[in-house]
Amino acid sequence: NCPRADSLANALRHSSQQLAVGDEALVKLGNTVCHPDAHAAYEATSVLLQAAPGVPGWVDSRVGALMTLYRPREALAVLESSDELKREDLFGWNNRRMFLLHILGRYQDALQATTELRLMNPDDPFLDRYEMRQLAALGKVDSVEKLLEVRLTKTNRSGLAGEDLLFAGAELKSHGFREAGLRACNRGVEWLAARPSGERVRAKETWAMALVCAERWNEARRAFQERLAADSLDHGARGGLGAAAFRAGDRAAADSADQFLARYELDHRAVFGRAVLATLRGDREGAIRSLQWAVDHGVHWGELHLISTDFASLEGDSRVQAILHPNR
């Protein structure tokens, strides 16, 4: 209940009775539940864990803050040092560890962590995707495709098969296997297109990203335009529209999207969209500046990873390597 929490926080701030340091940190940490702020969460847990080391909930919040701040090596060190958190939630602990190992490029270790997760909970619906991610990173394209087919036998009758195909395609493309990724993404588009129209309306974001992954730029433009018709301030859709327009050869539409996003210079999604557009235009310095700001202010690893191929032309720059692949 965020309104009530905000009222309580405001009352405490304006109280004549001064809060103790630990109580103030608790209020700050609690406020991040309704108003996510990784910097505030990190600062609050620094105070709380100094007073009471090892409290699992605070350790978990600290790891989450470090992940959001894109400091994976520190996050992994905090996670692996917490026996209390590991005892309290072994599956959750190993799940986060798997993600961090992957971000750090330790793909074989991440695959082993995925295997351990499967032993703990073989029915977890996301484990096949996690395994496909590690296999793609290790260059085992055939294994990804075989696992995908097994996965589709489970999800073909549900609304998940299209997302599975998109996930596999995006992972393959992000690790350099463009043709295999395109095959999966095009299958995903066809699968989604065959679903009842109402389902596609409810999954507008998935539909648009599947078209982007399949590099069907004009269709992707229409999908992003539909999203913007529902929410003109969907900066992710605006950036996607601009990038799709640029790739379709419509520079004027891409510039229009960029000019719109420039009005929201303190919104990380808008700035991230401008980083992609600057990359496509060949503006290296502008792209790196916008990308660094967006990462510093809230763009998380999943967003970076999903469209990391958009920054392929910058990959040789050590500054970009440090942003996309920190602490490697």
Protein Blocks (a to p, Z undefined) as FASTA:
>chain_A
ZZlmmmmmmmmmmpmbdcdfklmmmmmmmmmmmmgcfklmmmmmmmmmmmmghiaklmmm
mmmmmmmnopaklmmmmmmmmmklmmmmmmlmmmmmmmmmmmnopamlmmmmmmmmmmmm
mmbmklmmmmmmmmmmnopaklmmmmmmmmmmmmmmmmklmmmmmmmmmmmmmnopamlm
mmmmmmmmmmmmmpcfklmmmmmmmmmmmmmmnopaklmmmmmmmmmmmomklmklmmmm
mmmmmmnopaklmmmmmmmmmmmmmbfklmmmmmmmmmmnopaklmmmmmmmmmmnopaf
klmmmmmmmmmmmmmpmklmmmmmghZZ
